[in-house]
Amino acid sequence: MENPYKFDAQHPRVVTNVQKSNTVYMATGFIYAASLYMYSRRFLRVDGNGVAAGAFAAFSLPAAYAYSRFFFSSA
């Protein structure tokens, strides 16, 4: 049986012939925008804390990318 994956010579655990789609980035943008919208509707309107909003915006981007990469990328 032929192996469909091509591994890197230097790093044998890295597959080199993987094609990435833009679905992960589009899903990241959607999740990030939706989370910022929901945060501003629920919390920012009530207390108006700009520092907390900035921290939420900074920490929710990697989380949105992790969620979209988990659900929309290929194993």
C-alpha positions in Angstrom: 0.0 0.0 0.0 1.4 3.4 -1.0 1.6 6.2 1.6 -0.2 9.3 0.4 1.8 11.6 2.7 5.2 13.1 2.1 7.3 13.6 5.2 10.1 16.1 5.7 13.6 14.7 5.8 14.8 16.8 8.7 11.6 16.5 10.8 10.0 13.1 10.2 6.8 14.0 12.0 6.0 17.0 9.6 3.9 16.3 6.5 5.0 18.6 3.6 2.3 18.0 0.9 -0.7 19.3 2.8 -3.0 21.8 1.1 -4.6 24.4 3.3 -8.0 25.9 2.6 -9.3 29.3 3.5 -12.2 27.9 5.4 -10.2 28.0 8.7 -9.4 31.7 8.3 -13.0 32.6 7.3 -14.4 30.6 10.3 -11.8 32.4 12.5 -13.0 35.8 11.4 -16.7 34.8 11.8 -16.1 33.4 15.3 -14.0 36.4 16.4 -16.5 39.0 15.1 -19.4 37.1 16.7 -17.6 36.9 20.0 -16.8 40.6 20.0 -20.3 41.5 19.1 -21.7 39.3 21.8 -19.2 40.7 24.4 -20.1 44.3 23.5 -23.8 43.6 23.8 -23.6 41.7 27.1 -20.8 43.3 29.1 -19.3 46.4 27.4 -22.6 48.2 27.3 -23.2 47.6 31.0 -19.8 48.5 32.6 -17.9 50.3 29.8 -14.6 48.8 30.9 -12.2 49.4 28.0 -9.3 47.5 29.5 -11.4 44.4 29.9 -12.7 44.8 26.4 -9.2 45.1 25.0 -8.1 42.0 26.9 -11.0 40.1 25.7 -10.3 41.1 22.1 -6.7 40.1 22.5 -7.3 36.7 24.0 -10.3 35.8 22.0 -8.5 35.9 18.6 -6.2 32.9 19.4 -9.2 31.0 20.9 -11.3 31.7 17.8 -8.4 30.4 15.6 -8.0 27.3 17.8 -11.8 26.5 17.6 -11.9 27.0 13.8 -8.8 25.0 13.2 -10.2 22.1 15.3 -13.5 22.0 13.6 -12.7 23.1 10.0 -9.2 21.8 9.2 -8.2 18.3 8.0 -6.5 15.9 10.4 
